[in-house]
Amino acid sequence: MDASSTNSSGSRRTQQLLLLLGSTAYTFAIARITTRSIAMRKYVPKFFQLNTRIAPFSGKSEAQSALTLSTGLSTGLFAMTITGFCWVMDISSPKEFTEKMKLLLGAKKPNKVIVQDNDPETEEIIKQLQDLVNRK
């Protein structure tokens, strides 16, 4: 390896680490906001107030808040998982990610198709198969 490829590899790894740290910070921030939001909605009665009374709330704003917070949490967790996996497995492209995931999930390595000049009999069989498939 020459010095330029080692430097670019180190730079790429550093960039992947920064992406992981950024997505982790985003996830922790959203989790903190979600925790505060849940704590604020808790009904705490004052002295001599009934604790069975239902606190007033707006269903629309509650649903909107829940959707926003859950989307933020799921996006953050997804980003953290993907960037962490790419950093640990030293993956630098979506194609490489796809190949490594297939290998991890038990798929066999794809066979590379070798293009050759076919003899006339093989071309005839290929033509017949294509006609058969195109009929349906």
PyMOL commands that set and color helices and strands:
alter all, ss='L'
color gray80, all
select helices_A, chain A and resi 3-41+59-89+94-104+120-135
alter helices_A, ss='H'
color red, helices_A
deselect
rebuild
show_as cartoon
